[in-house]
Amino acid sequence: MISKLQLYYECINWLIFWSQVGALKMDTGKSKISDTTCWECKFNELSGILFFGLCTWFKKHGKGEDKEIPREIVDKGCKYFEPR
């Protein structure tokens, strides 16, 4: 049976190994697909139960109800983007 301390050291060694071979990449800002992602838009409402959030642009501009942000759009953004 492995002790908690041994398990801790094994996890640290695993993290060190994989970070050295590049499997774990730190966010340097270069991995971003766009500077106008939905994640950084003031119209993305994340307080609901939807994973990618709701776009509130439509309701705030009288163009209909809030819309669920699709997976293929969330990292790209759209023409309605405004920074938070």
Contact map, one row per residue, 1 for C-alpha under 8 A:
111000000000000000000000000000000000000000000000000000000000000000000000000000000000
111101100000000000000000000000000000000000000000000000000000000000000000000000000000
111111100000000000000000000000000000000000000000000000000000000000000000000000000000
011111110000000000000000000000000000000000000000000000000000000000000000000000000000
001111111000000000000000000000000000000000000000000000000000000000000000000000000000
011111111100000000000000000000000000000000000000000000000000000000000000000000000000
011111111110000000000000000000000000000000000000000000000000000000000000000000000000
000111111111000000000000000000000000000000000000000000000000000000000000000000000000
000011111111100000000000000000000000000000000000000000000000000000000000000000000000
000001111111110000000000000000000000000000000000000000000000000000000000000000000000
000000111111111000000000000000000000000000000000000000000000000000000000000000000000
000000011111111100000000000000000000000000000000000000000000000000000000000000000000
000000001111111110000000000000000000000000000000000000000000000000000000000000000000
000000000111111111000000000000000000000000000000000000000000000000000000000000000000
000000000011111111100000000000000000000000000000000000000000000000000000000000000000
000000000001111111110000000000000000000000000000000000000000000000000000000000000000
000000000000111111111000000000000000000000000000000000000000000000000000000000000000
000000000000011111111111000000000000000000000000000000000000000000000000000000000000
000000000000001111111111100000000000000000000000000000000000000000000000000000000000
000000000000000111111110000000000000000000000000000000000000000000000000000000000000
000000000000000011111111000000000000000000000000000000000000000000000000000000000000
000000000000000001111111100000000000000000000000000000000000000000000000000000000000
000000000000000001111111100000000000000000000000000000000000000000000000000000000000
000000000000000001101111110000000000000000000000000000000000000000000000000000000000
000000000000000000100111111000000000000000000000000000000000000000000000000000000000
000000000000000000000001111100000000000000000000000000000000000000000000000000000000
000000000000000000000000111111100000000000000000000000000000000000000000000000000000
000000000000000000000000011111100000000000000000000000000000000000000000000000000000
000000000000000000000000001111110000000000000000000000000000000000000000000000000000
000000000000000000000000001111110000000000000000000000000000000000000000000000000000
000000000000000000000000001111111000000000000000000000000000000000000000000000000000
000000000000000000000000000011111110000000000000000000000000000000000000001000000000
000000000000000000000000000000111110100000000000000000000000000000000000001100000000
000000000000000000000000000000011111100000000000000000000000000000000000001110000000
000000000000000000000000000000011111100000000000000000000000000000000000000000000000
000000000000000000000000000000000111110110000000000000000000000000000000000111001110
000000000000000000000000000000001111111110000000000000000000000000000000011111001000
000000000000000000000000000000000001111110110000000000000000000000000000111111001000
000000000000000000000000000000000000111110010000000000000000000000000000011000000000
000000000000000000000000000000000001111111010000000000000000000000000000000000000011
000000000000000000000000000000000001111111110000000000000000000000000000000000001111
000000000000000000000000000000000000000111111000000000000000000000000000000000001111
000000000000000000000000000000000000010011111000000001111000000000000000000000001100
000000000000000000000000000000000000011111111100000011110000000000000000000000000000
000000000000000000000000000000000000000001111111000011110000000000000000000000000000
000000000000000000000000000000000000000000011111111111000000000000000000000000000000
000000000000000000000000000000000000000000001111100010000000000000000000000000000000
000000000000000000000000000000000000000000001111110011000000000000000000000000000000
000000000000000000000000000000000000000000000111111010000000000000000000000000000000
000000000000000000000000000000000000000000000101111111000000000000010000000000000000
000000000000000000000000000000000000000000000100111110000000000000000000000000000000
000000000000000000000000000000000000000000000100011111000000000000011110010000000000
000000000000000000000000000000000000000000011111111111100000000000011000000000000000
000000000000000000000000000000000000000000111101010111110000000001111000000000000000
000000000000000000000000000000000000000000111000000011111100000001111000000000000000
000000000000000000000000000000000000000000111000000001111111000011100000000000000000
000000000000000000000000000000000000000000100000000000111111100001000000000000010000
000000000000000000000000000000000000000000000000000000111111111111100000000000000000
000000000000000000000000000000000000000000000000000000011111111111000000000000000000
000000000000000000000000000000000000000000000000000000011111111000000000000000000000
000000000000000000000000000000000000000000000000000000001111111000000000000000000000
000000000000000000000000000000000000000000000000000000000111111100000000000000000000
000000000000000000000000000000000000000000000000000000000111111110000000000000000000
000000000000000000000000000000000000000000000000000000000110011111000000000000000000
000000000000000000000000000000000000000000000000000000010110001111100000000000000000
000000000000000000000000000000000000000000000000000001111110000111110000000000000000
000000000000000000000000000000000000000000000000000001110100000011111000000000000000
000000000000000000000000000000000000000000000000010111100000000001111100000000000000
000000000000000000000000000000000000000000000000000111100000000000111110110000000000
000000000000000000000000000000000000000000000000000100000000000000011111110000000000
000000000000000000000000000000000000000000000000000100000000000000001111111000000000
000000000000000000000000000000000000000000000000000000000000000000000111111100000000
000000000000000000000000000000000000010000000000000000000000000000001111111111000000
000000000000000000000000000000000000111000000000000100000000000000001111111110000000
000000000000000000000000000000011100111000000000000000000000000000000011111110000000
000000000000000000000000000000001101110000000000000000000000000000000001111111000000
000000000000000000000000000000000101110000000000000000000000000000000000111111101000
000000000000000000000000000000000001110000000000000000000000000000000000100111111000
000000000000000000000000000000000000000000000000000000000000000000000000000011111000
000000000000000000000000000000000000000000000000000000001000000000000000000001111100
000000000000000000000000000000000001110011100000000000000000000000000000000011111110
000000000000000000000000000000000001000011100000000000000000000000000000000000011111
000000000000000000000000000000000001000111000000000000000000000000000000000000001111
000000000000000000000000000000000000000111000000000000000000000000000000000000000111
